[in-house]
Amino acid sequence: GAGVSQSPRYKVAKRGQDVALRCDPISGHVSLFWYQQALGQGPEFLTYFQNEAQLDKSGLPSDRFFAERPEGSVSTLKIQRTQQEDSAVYLCASSFSFGTGGLLDQPQHFGDGTRLSIL
Amino acid sequence: DQQVKQNSPSLSVQEGRISILNCDYTNSMFDYFLWYKKYPAEGPTFLISISSIKDKNEDGRFTVFLNKSAKHLSLHIVPSQPGDSAVYFCLGQNFVFGPGTRLSVLP
């Protein structure tokens, strides 16, 4: 079956522009996660959803970052008034379920990410 | 506080030999750990997991060992192959990644 799909694969924007990154999770997966990965670093958690509910957004670096998953399937990560430090790979992951107490009990399946470059 | 740490940024191993990647954790509440592999320009790929009710889980060439008293887990790859060259991440249940360990398997 299809894996997690992210679009676009590459995005170049000028500083100050708004961008929107899309994630199509694996069908039937309840949980969806967004990560930001800077060069040479591991992925850093941004936010996660269980169905349409955003249960944790503690990793979002500023109020310029906004994520939504209105129907509990496709998710969009929006970055407003982009800055150069927003340049990174943005990864989306989904999993079939989510454990109790906010802890994983199943593997996450990742997309190949969107590489965002802010000029 | 990452709670799960990989202290070796890189490892080089000869093809056919064993690769051992190590991970330490501080959160005793974790009872499920995962290993991921990442190639450049791709997302992380789930490799193997282990539940704390076990001390070993094996899948082909990959075996993960869990030592709960030492709060330590390790991933063994044997025999190592050049295609195993990638960055490896271990995760606890709080889905926080560390910087990973870059494995290079030399032909």
Interface residues (C-beta under 8 A of the other chain):
Chain A: V4 F33 Y35 G40 Q41 G42 P43 E44 F45 Y48 L91 A93 G99 G102 L103 L104 D105 P107 Q108 H109 F110 G111 D112 G113
Chain B: M29 F30 Y32 L34 Y36 A41 E42 G43 P44 T45 F46 S49 F89 L91 Q93 N94 F95 V96 F97 G98 P99 G100
